[in-house]
Amino acid sequence: MKPGEHAELERQGAKAAARGEAWGSNPMLRALNMPPLTGESQQEWQRRYDAWRVGYERQASRPVTGVWIRPSR
């Protein structure tokens, strides 16, 4: 993995969770990011997949705070 890529994938996973996206939105699950099409090893793909997942799960496990609710009119 390139320097900084692990942190970037974690950040992307956290942002997906914060937006309320499903766990299955991990981009590593798309066919175009799978080893048969990218040519990378299964181990390298797994590291990327796990980095995104860790960011997602870390964000998803945080309690929701500071939620702004628009007052009804």
CNS distance restraints for C-alpha pairs under 8 A (distance, minus, plus):
assign (resid   1 and name CA) (resid   5 and name CA) 6.29 0.50 0.50
assign (resid   1 and name CA) (resid   6 and name CA) 7.18 0.50 0.50
assign (resid   1 and name CA) (resid  44 and name CA) 7.12 0.50 0.50
assign (resid   1 and name CA) (resid  48 and name CA) 7.85 0.50 0.50
assign (resid   2 and name CA) (resid   6 and name CA) 7.88 0.50 0.50
assign (resid   4 and name CA) (resid   8 and name CA) 6.21 0.50 0.50
assign (resid   5 and name CA) (resid   9 and name CA) 6.10 0.50 0.50
assign (resid   6 and name CA) (resid  10 and name CA) 6.29 0.50 0.50
assign (resid   6 and name CA) (resid  48 and name CA) 6.81 0.50 0.50
assign (resid   6 and name CA) (resid  51 and name CA) 5.79 0.50 0.50
assign (resid   6 and name CA) (resid  52 and name CA) 7.99 0.50 0.50
assign (resid   7 and name CA) (resid  11 and name CA) 6.14 0.50 0.50
assign (resid   7 and name CA) (resid  51 and name CA) 7.48 0.50 0.50
assign (resid   8 and name CA) (resid  12 and name CA) 6.18 0.50 0.50
assign (resid   9 and name CA) (resid  13 and name CA) 6.18 0.50 0.50
assign (resid   9 and name CA) (resid  48 and name CA) 6.97 0.50 0.50
assign (resid   9 and name CA) (resid  51 and name CA) 5.67 0.50 0.50
assign (resid   9 and name CA) (resid  52 and name CA) 4.76 0.50 0.50
assign (resid   9 and name CA) (resid  55 and name CA) 7.41 0.50 0.50
assign (resid  10 and name CA) (resid  14 and name CA) 6.19 0.50 0.50
assign (resid  10 and name CA) (resid  51 and name CA) 5.12 0.50 0.50
assign (resid  10 and name CA) (resid  52 and name CA) 4.57 0.50 0.50
assign (resid  10 and name CA) (resid  53 and name CA) 7.13 0.50 0.50
assign (resid  10 and name CA) (resid  54 and name CA) 6.24 0.50 0.50
assign (resid  10 and name CA) (resid  55 and name CA) 4.03 0.50 0.50
assign (resid  10 and name CA) (resid  56 and name CA) 7.02 0.50 0.50
assign (resid  11 and name CA) (resid  15 and name CA) 6.16 0.50 0.50
assign (resid  11 and name CA) (resid  52 and name CA) 7.43 0.50 0.50
assign (resid  11 and name CA) (resid  55 and name CA) 5.96 0.50 0.50
assign (resid  12 and name CA) (resid  16 and name CA) 6.19 0.50 0.50
assign (resid  12 and name CA) (resid  52 and name CA) 6.55 0.50 0.50
assign (resid  12 and name CA) (resid  55 and name CA) 7.20 0.50 0.50
assign (resid  12 and name CA) (resid  56 and name CA) 7.80 0.50 0.50
assign (resid  13 and name CA) (resid  17 and name CA) 6.36 0.50 0.50
assign (resid  13 and name CA) (resid  26 and name CA) 7.20 0.50 0.50
assign (resid  13 and name CA) (resid  51 and name CA) 7.88 0.50 0.50
assign (resid  13 and name CA) (resid  52 and name CA) 4.56 0.50 0.50
assign (resid  13 and name CA) (resid  53 and name CA) 6.11 0.50 0.50
assign (resid  13 and name CA) (resid  54 and name CA) 7.29 0.50 0.50
assign (resid  13 and name CA) (resid  55 and name CA) 4.69 0.50 0.50
assign (resid  13 and name CA) (resid  56 and name CA) 4.17 0.50 0.50
assign (resid  13 and name CA) (resid  57 and name CA) 7.90 0.50 0.50
assign (resid  14 and name CA) (resid  18 and name CA) 6.17 0.50 0.50
assign (resid  14 and name CA) (resid  52 and name CA) 7.68 0.50 0.50
assign (resid  14 and name CA) (resid  55 and name CA) 4.54 0.50 0.50
assign (resid  14 and name CA) (resid  56 and name CA) 4.32 0.50 0.50
assign (resid  14 and name CA) (resid  57 and name CA) 7.38 0.50 0.50
assign (resid  14 and name CA) (resid  58 and name CA) 6.97 0.50 0.50
assign (resid  14 and name CA) (resid  59 and name CA) 5.07 0.50 0.50
assign (resid  14 and name CA) (resid  60 and name CA) 7.50 0.50 0.50
assign (resid  15 and name CA) (resid  19 and name CA) 6.17 0.50 0.50
assign (resid  15 and name CA) (resid  56 and name CA) 7.37 0.50 0.50
assign (resid  15 and name CA) (resid  59 and name CA) 7.83 0.50 0.50
assign (resid  16 and name CA) (resid  20 and name CA) 6.40 0.50 0.50
assign (resid  16 and name CA) (resid  21 and name CA) 5.32 0.50 0.50
assign (resid  16 and name CA) (resid  22 and name CA) 7.83 0.50 0.50
assign (resid  16 and name CA) (resid  25 and name CA) 7.72 0.50 0.50
assign (resid  16 and name CA) (resid  56 and name CA) 6.68 0.50 0.50
assign (resid  17 and name CA) (resid  21 and name CA) 5.54 0.50 0.50
assign (resid  17 and name CA) (resid  22 and name CA) 7.28 0.50 0.50
assign (resid  17 and name CA) (resid  23 and name CA) 7.59 0.50 0.50
assign (resid  17 and name CA) (resid  56 and name CA) 5.28 0.50 0.50
assign (resid  17 and name CA) (resid  57 and name CA) 7.57 0.50 0.50
assign (resid  17 and name CA) (resid  59 and name CA) 6.04 0.50 0.50
assign (resid  17 and name CA) (resid  60 and name CA) 5.55 0.50 0.50
assign (resid  18 and name CA) (resid  59 and name CA) 6.63 0.50 0.50
assign (resid  18 and name CA) (resid  60 and name CA) 7.07 0.50 0.50
assign (resid  21 and name CA) (resid  25 and name CA) 6.50 0.50 0.50
assign (resid  23 and name CA) (resid  53 and name CA) 7.88 0.50 0.50
assign (resid  23 and name CA) (resid  56 and name CA) 7.43 0.50 0.50
assign (resid  24 and name CA) (resid  29 and name CA) 7.41 0.50 0.50
assign (resid  25 and name CA) (resid  29 and name CA) 7.56 0.50 0.50
assign (resid  26 and name CA) (resid  30 and name CA) 7.79 0.50 0.50
assign (resid  26 and name CA) (resid  49 and name CA) 7.36 0.50 0.50
assign (resid  26 and name CA) (resid  52 and name CA) 6.76 0.50 0.50
assign (resid  26 and name CA) (resid  53 and name CA) 7.22 0.50 0.50
assign (resid  27 and name CA) (resid  33 and name CA) 7.14 0.50 0.50
assign (resid  28 and name CA) (resid  33 and name CA) 5.32 0.50 0.50
assign (resid  28 and name CA) (resid  34 and name CA) 6.59 0.50 0.50
assign (resid  28 and name CA) (resid  45 and name CA) 7.53 0.50 0.50
assign (resid  28 and name CA) (resid  48 and name CA) 7.21 0.50 0.50
assign (resid  28 and name CA) (resid  49 and name CA) 5.55 0.50 0.50
assign (resid  29 and name CA) (resid  33 and name CA) 6.82 0.50 0.50
assign (resid  29 and name CA) (resid  34 and name CA) 6.92 0.50 0.50
assign (resid  29 and name CA) (resid  49 and name CA) 7.88 0.50 0.50
assign (resid  30 and name CA) (resid  34 and name CA) 6.72 0.50 0.50
assign (resid  31 and name CA) (resid  37 and name CA) 7.41 0.50 0.50
assign (resid  32 and name CA) (resid  37 and name CA) 5.85 0.50 0.50
assign (resid  32 and name CA) (resid  38 and name CA) 7.03 0.50 0.50
assign (resid  33 and name CA) (resid  37 and name CA) 6.71 0.50 0.50
assign (resid  33 and name CA) (resid  38 and name CA) 6.08 0.50 0.50
assign (resid  34 and name CA) (resid  38 and name CA) 6.09 0.50 0.50
assign (resid  34 and name CA) (resid  45 and name CA) 7.05 0.50 0.50
assign (resid  35 and name CA) (resid  39 and name CA) 5.17 0.50 0.50
assign (resid  35 and name CA) (resid  40 and name CA) 5.13 0.50 0.50
assign (resid  35 and name CA) (resid  41 and name CA) 6.14 0.50 0.50
assign (resid  35 and name CA) (resid  42 and name CA) 6.18 0.50 0.50
assign (resid  35 and name CA) (resid  45 and name CA) 6.58 0.50 0.50
assign (resid  36 and name CA) (resid  40 and name CA) 7.69 0.50 0.50
assign (resid  40 and name CA) (resid  44 and name CA) 6.35 0.50 0.50
assign (resid  40 and name CA) (resid  45 and name CA) 6.71 0.50 0.50
assign (resid  41 and name CA) (resid  45 and name CA) 6.32 0.50 0.50
assign (resid  42 and name CA) (resid  46 and name CA) 6.05 0.50 0.50
assign (resid  43 and name CA) (resid  47 and name CA) 6.30 0.50 0.50
assign (resid  44 and name CA) (resid  48 and name CA) 6.51 0.50 0.50
assign (resid  45 and name CA) (resid  49 and name CA) 6.08 0.50 0.50
assign (resid  46 and name CA) (resid  50 and name CA) 5.92 0.50 0.50
assign (resid  47 and name CA) (resid  51 and name CA) 6.09 0.50 0.50
assign (resid  48 and name CA) (resid  52 and name CA) 6.44 0.50 0.50
assign (resid  49 and name CA) (resid  53 and name CA) 6.23 0.50 0.50
assign (resid  50 and name CA) (resid  54 and name CA) 5.97 0.50 0.50
assign (resid  51 and name CA) (resid  55 and name CA) 6.47 0.50 0.50
assign (resid  52 and name CA) (resid  56 and name CA) 6.20 0.50 0.50
assign (resid  53 and name CA) (resid  57 and name CA) 5.99 0.50 0.50
assign (resid  54 and name CA) (resid  58 and name CA) 5.94 0.50 0.50
assign (resid  55 and name CA) (resid  59 and name CA) 6.22 0.50 0.50
assign (resid  56 and name CA) (resid  60 and name CA) 5.99 0.50 0.50
assign (resid  57 and name CA) (resid  61 and name CA) 6.03 0.50 0.50
assign (resid  58 and name CA) (resid  62 and name CA) 6.79 0.50 0.50
